[in-house]
Amino acid sequence: MTASEHPQAHRLTHLLLNDIDGAHCVLMASADGLAWAHAARSDLDTDRLAAIVSSLGALGSAAALATGAGPLQCLVVEGDAGRVVARMAHVDGQPVLVAVCCDTRATLGMVRVQLNALDTR
């Protein structure tokens, strides 16, 4: 997908990248794993990341429902050097999975605040 196909998604990925301290990439993908838009500080295999994040979203949603936690609100994968934080949002009238890849400078609370604000931007 090109920026002209989803201008709002393109704009929001760049805003998130600049607004979240420690973020090194932001990706918006459809539930079936197709990349809509991304912004990154270095090279990124967006198709691969979109497929991975989509799969994680499906697994997280299934786990949340199976354990009685209710609908998935946020998905966090944490490693020694940082985390991937994702949630569903509506952009250009469509549901998309938004993932932020960040280092340890980014606090989980601030990333979630920025992601939660997406539906109002």
C-alpha positions in Angstrom: 0.0 0.0 0.0 1.2 3.5 -0.7 0.8 6.6 1.4 -1.7 8.0 -1.1 -4.0 4.9 -0.5 -4.2 5.6 3.2 -3.2 9.2 3.9 -4.6 9.3 7.4 -2.7 6.1 8.3 0.5 7.4 6.9 0.2 10.7 8.8 -0.6 8.9 12.1 2.3 6.6 11.9 4.7 9.5 11.5 3.0 11.4 14.3 3.3 8.4 16.6 7.0 7.8 15.7 7.8 11.4 16.6 5.6 11.6 19.7 6.8 8.4 21.5 10.2 8.7 23.0 12.2 5.6 22.2 10.0 4.5 19.3 11.9 3.2 16.3 9.0 2.0 14.2 5.2 2.3 13.9 3.2 0.0 11.7 -0.5 -0.1 10.8 -1.7 -3.4 9.3 -5.0 -5.0 8.5 -6.2 -7.9 10.5 -5.2 -10.3 7.7 -1.6 -9.1 7.9 -1.3 -6.5 5.1 0.8 -3.4 5.8 -1.2 -0.2 5.5 1.4 2.4 6.5 4.6 2.6 8.5 7.2 5.0 9.7 10.6 3.9 10.9 14.0 5.3 11.9 15.8 2.5 10.0 15.1 -0.1 7.3 12.1 -2.3 8.1 10.6 -5.4 6.5 7.1 -4.1 6.7 5.4 -7.1 5.1 7.1 -9.5 7.5 6.3 -7.3 10.6 2.7 -6.8 9.5 2.3 -10.6 9.2 3.9 -11.2 12.6 1.9 -8.5 14.4 -1.3 -9.7 12.8 -0.6 -13.2 14.0 0.2 -12.0 17.5 -3.0 -10.0 17.5 -5.1 -13.0 16.7 -3.3 -15.1 19.3 -3.7 -12.4 21.9 -7.3 -12.0 21.2 -8.0 -15.7 21.4 -6.0 -15.9 24.7 -7.9 -13.0 26.2 -11.3 -14.4 25.3 -10.4 -17.9 26.4 -9.3 -16.8 29.8 -12.2 -14.6 30.4 -10.2 -11.3 30.1 -12.7 -10.0 27.5 -11.9 -8.4 24.2 -8.2 -7.6 23.6 -7.2 -4.0 24.6 -3.5 -4.1 24.2 -0.8 -6.6 23.3 2.7 -6.3 24.7 5.8 -8.4 23.7 8.7 -7.5 25.9 12.4 -8.3 25.3 15.6 -7.2 26.9 16.1 -4.3 24.6 12.5 -3.1 24.2 9.0 -4.0 23.4 6.3 -4.2 20.7 3.0 -2.7 21.8 -0.1 -3.1 19.7 -3.8 -2.4 19.7 -6.7 -2.2 17.3 -7.8 1.2 16.1 -10.0 2.7 13.4 -8.2 4.6 10.7 -9.9 5.9 7.5 -13.0 4.2 8.8 -11.3 0.7 8.9 -10.1 -1.4 11.8 -6.3 -1.7 11.8 -3.8 -3.1 14.1 -1.3 -0.5 15.2 2.1 -1.6 16.5 4.8 0.5 18.1 8.3 -1.0 18.3 10.3 0.8 21.0 13.4 0.6 23.1 13.5 0.7 26.9 13.3 4.5 27.0 9.6 4.2 26.1 7.3 3.7 29.1 4.4 1.3 28.5 2.0 3.8 30.0 2.9 6.6 27.6 2.9 4.3 24.6 -0.6 3.1 25.6 -1.8 6.7 26.0 -0.6 7.6 22.5 -2.3 4.4 21.0 -5.5 5.0 22.9 -5.7 8.6 21.5 -5.6 7.3 17.9 -9.4 7.0 17.5 -9.7 10.7 18.4 -7.0 12.1 16.1 
